[in-house]
Amino acid sequence: MPTWEQRKLGDLALSLEYGVNAASRDFDGKHAYLRITDIDDDTHQFIAENATTPDTDFNTLSHYRLQNGDLLFARTGASVGKTYLYRPSDGEMYFAGFLIRARLHPSV
């Protein structure tokens, strides 16, 4: 059995980035907008029933689209450190500005 090794998140990530600063609008059925309030406190999964869409031009959002294995965590307020691990089964998703995305090395 392998042993645990303490590592810095920055050493495991290709990048650490803030999300897009955009208002939300009613869910368009395709483009989900992940905000801190969309992450369940207990399961750390996406709450699909509350889905919204970023209110912005999607041609400018490709950088904020989540990829398999992206790790997100809250950077402000009472929910600092709240986490979510993106799964493609959650659909096409973009992340909001009060979240930080760690795009992890493929080996992680």
Phi and psi in degrees as GROMACS dihedral restraints (atoms count N, CA, C in turn):
[ dihedral_restraints ]
;  ai    aj    ak    al  type     phi  dphi    fc
    3     4     5     6     1   -68.8    20    10
    4     5     6     7     1   150.8    20    10
    6     7     8     9     1   -92.9    20    10
    7     8     9    10     1   157.2    20    10
    9    10    11    12     1   -77.7    20    10
   10    11    12    13     1   144.0    20    10
   12    13    14    15     1  -127.8    20    10
   13    14    15    16     1   125.2    20    10
   15    16    17    18     1   -71.6    20    10
   16    17    18    19     1   131.1    20    10
   18    19    20    21     1  -137.9    20    10
   19    20    21    22     1   152.6    20    10
   21    22    23    24     1   -80.4    20    10
   22    23    24    25     1   140.6    20    10
   24    25    26    27     1   -57.2    20    10
   25    26    27    28     1   -39.7    20    10
   27    28    29    30     1   -60.3    20    10
   28    29    30    31     1   -25.6    20    10
   30    31    32    33     1   -79.1    20    10
   31    32    33    34     1   -19.5    20    10
   33    34    35    36     1   -98.1    20    10
   34    35    36    37     1   -10.9    20    10
   36    37    38    39     1  -109.1    20    10
   37    38    39    40     1   144.7    20    10
   39    40    41    42     1   -74.7    20    10
   40    41    42    43     1   -32.7    20    10
   42    43    44    45     1  -157.4    20    10
   43    44    45    46     1   157.0    20    10
   45    46    47    48     1  -128.1    20    10
   46    47    48    49     1   121.9    20    10
   48    49    50    51     1  -143.6    20    10
   49    50    51    52     1   145.2    20    10
   51    52    53    54     1   -74.9    20    10
   52    53    54    55     1   154.9    20    10
   54    55    56    57     1   -82.3    20    10
   55    56    57    58     1  -175.8    20    10
   57    58    59    60     1   -79.1    20    10
   58    59    60    61     1   142.1    20    10
   60    61    62    63     1   -99.0    20    10
   61    62    63    64     1    96.4    20    10
   63    64    65    66     1  -144.2    20    10
   64    65    66    67     1   149.6    20    10
   66    67    68    69     1   -70.3    20    10
   67    68    69    70     1   165.8    20    10
   69    70    71    72     1  -108.5    20    10
   70    71    72    73     1   158.4    20    10
   72    73    74    75     1  -138.3    20    10
   73    74    75    76     1   176.8    20    10
   75    76    77    78     1   -54.0    20    10
   76    77    78    79     1   143.0    20    10
   78    79    80    81     1   -59.9    20    10
   79    80    81    82     1   130.0    20    10
   81    82    83    84     1   -88.8    20    10
   82    83    84    85     1     3.1    20    10
   84    85    86    87     1    89.4    20    10
   85    86    87    88     1    -4.6    20    10
   87    88    89    90     1  -134.3    20    10
   88    89    90    91     1   -49.3    20    10
   90    91    92    93     1   -99.5    20    10
   91    92    93    94     1    97.3    20    10
   93    94    95    96     1   -82.7    20    10
   94    95    96    97     1   147.6    20    10
   96    97    98    99     1  -117.2    20    10
   97    98    99   100     1   110.6    20    10
   99   100   101   102     1   -86.2    20    10
  100   101   102   103     1   117.5    20    10
  102   103   104   105     1  -117.8    20    10
  103   104   105   106     1   167.0    20    10
  105   106   107   108     1   -54.2    20    10
  106   107   108   109     1   -41.5    20    10
  108   109   110   111     1   -70.1    20    10
  109   110   111   112     1    -9.8    20    10
  111   112   113   114     1   -92.0    20    10
  112   113   114   115     1     3.7    20    10
  114   115   116   117     1  -107.5    20    10
  115   116   117   118     1   121.7    20    10
  117   118   119   120     1   -64.7    20    10
  118   119   120   121     1   132.3    20    10
  120   121   122   123     1   -62.7    20    10
  121   122   123   124     1   -34.4    20    10
  123   124   125   126     1   -91.2    20    10
  124   125   126   127     1   -45.5    20    10
  126   127   128   129     1   -93.7    20    10
  127   128   129   130     1   -17.1    20    10
  129   130   131   132     1    62.4    20    10
  130   131   132   133     1    27.1    20    10
  132   133   134   135     1  -105.6    20    10
  133   134   135   136     1   161.5    20    10
  135   136   137   138     1   -67.4    20    10
  136   137   138   139     1   132.6    20    10
  138   139   140   141     1   -92.4    20    10
  139   140   141   142     1    92.8    20    10
  141   142   143   144     1   -64.8    20    10
  142   143   144   145     1   -28.0    20    10
  144   145   146   147     1   -63.5    20    10
  145   146   147   148     1   -22.7    20    10
  147   148   149   150     1  -100.1    20    10
  148   149   150   151     1    14.1    20    10
  150   151   152   153     1   -57.1    20    10
  151   152   153   154     1   139.4    20    10
  153   154   155   156     1  -130.6    20    10
  154   155   156   157     1   179.2    20    10
  156   157   158   159     1  -126.7    20    10
  157   158   159   160     1   142.1    20    10
  159   160   161   162     1   -65.0    20    10
  160   161   162   163     1   136.8    20    10
  162   163   164   165     1   -92.1    20    10
  163   164   165   166     1    75.6    20    10
  165   166   167   168     1  -158.8    20    10
  166   167   168   169     1   176.2    20    10
  168   169   170   171     1   -78.2    20    10
  169   170   171   172     1   119.8    20    10
  171   172   173   174     1   -67.4    20    10
  172   173   174   175     1   -17.4    20    10
  174   175   176   177     1   -66.2    20    10
  175   176   177   178     1   -18.6    20    10
  177   178   179   180     1  -101.4    20    10
  178   179   180   181     1     2.1    20    10
  180   181   182   183     1  -103.1    20    10
  181   182   183   184     1    -1.7    20    10
  183   184   185   186     1   -55.9    20    10
  184   185   186   187     1   -33.5    20    10
  186   187   188   189     1   -65.1    20    10
  187   188   189   190     1   -25.1    20    10
  189   190   191   192     1   -99.2    20    10
  190   191   192   193     1     2.8    20    10
  192   193   194   195     1   -75.8    20    10
  193   194   195   196     1   131.7    20    10
  195   196   197   198     1   -76.6    20    10
  196   197   198   199     1   149.4    20    10
  198   199   200   201     1  -122.2    20    10
  199   200   201   202     1   157.8    20    10
  201   202   203   204     1   -49.7    20    10
  202   203   204   205     1   127.7    20    10
  204   205   206   207     1    87.9    20    10
  205   206   207   208     1    -1.9    20    10
  207   208   209   210     1   -62.6    20    10
  208   209   210   211     1   133.4    20    10
  210   211   212   213     1  -106.6    20    10
  211   212   213   214     1   126.4    20    10
  213   214   215   216     1  -117.4    20    10
  214   215   216   217     1   146.7    20    10
  216   217   218   219     1  -146.6    20    10
  217   218   219   220     1   148.5    20    10
  219   220   221   222     1   -70.9    20    10
  220   221   222   223     1   140.4    20    10
  222   223   224   225     1  -112.0    20    10
  223   224   225   226     1     2.6    20    10
  225   226   227   228     1  -152.1    20    10
  226   227   228   229     1   160.6    20    10
  228   229   230   231     1    72.9    20    10
  229   230   231   232     1  -164.7    20    10
  231   232   233   234     1   -67.1    20    10
  232   233   234   235     1   -14.7    20    10
  234   235   236   237     1  -102.3    20    10
  235   236   237   238     1    16.7    20    10
  237   238   239   240     1   -50.5    20    10
  238   239   240   241     1   130.4    20    10
  240   241   242   243     1    91.2    20    10
  241   242   243   244     1   -10.2    20    10
  243   244   245   246     1   -57.8    20    10
  244   245   246   247     1   132.2    20    10
  246   247   248   249     1  -120.6    20    10
  247   248   249   250     1   160.2    20    10
  249   250   251   252     1  -152.3    20    10
  250   251   252   253     1   132.6    20    10
  252   253   254   255     1  -106.9    20    10
  253   254   255   256     1   115.1    20    10
  255   256   257   258     1   -67.1    20    10
  256   257   258   259     1   137.8    20    10
  258   259   260   261     1  -126.7    20    10
  259   260   261   262     1   134.9    20    10
  261   262   263   264     1   -55.1    20    10
  262   263   264   265     1   -26.1    20    10
  264   265   266   267     1   -65.4    20    10
  265   266   267   268     1   -14.9    20    10
  267   268   269   270     1   -79.2    20    10
  268   269   270   271     1    -6.6    20    10
  270   271   272   273     1    92.7    20    10
  271   272   273   274     1  -178.8    20    10
  273   274   275   276     1   -67.6    20    10
  274   275   276   277     1   124.7    20    10
  276   277   278   279     1  -142.8    20    10
  277   278   279   280     1   143.5    20    10
  279   280   281   282     1  -122.5    20    10
  280   281   282   283     1   150.3    20    10
  282   283   284   285     1  -112.7    20    10
  283   284   285   286     1   144.9    20    10
  285   286   287   288     1   -83.9    20    10
  286   287   288   289     1   165.0    20    10
  288   289   290   291     1   -64.4    20    10
  289   290   291   292     1   -22.3    20    10
  291   292   293   294     1   -87.4    20    10
  292   293   294   295     1    10.6    20    10
  294   295   296   297     1  -115.3    20    10
  295   296   297   298     1   151.7    20    10
  297   298   299   300     1  -114.6    20    10
  298   299   300   301     1   133.8    20    10
  300   301   302   303     1  -102.1    20    10
  301   302   303   304     1   130.6    20    10
  303   304   305   306     1  -105.2    20    10
  304   305   306   307     1   110.8    20    10
  306   307   308   309     1   -87.4    20    10
  307   308   309   310     1   105.0    20    10
  309   310   311   312     1   -77.6    20    10
  310   311   312   313     1   150.1    20    10
  312   313   314   315     1   -57.0    20    10
  313   314   315   316     1   143.0    20    10
  315   316   317   318     1   -56.8    20    10
  316   317   318   319     1   -24.3    20    10
  318   319   320   321     1   -78.1    20    10
  319   320   321   322     1   -10.1    20    10
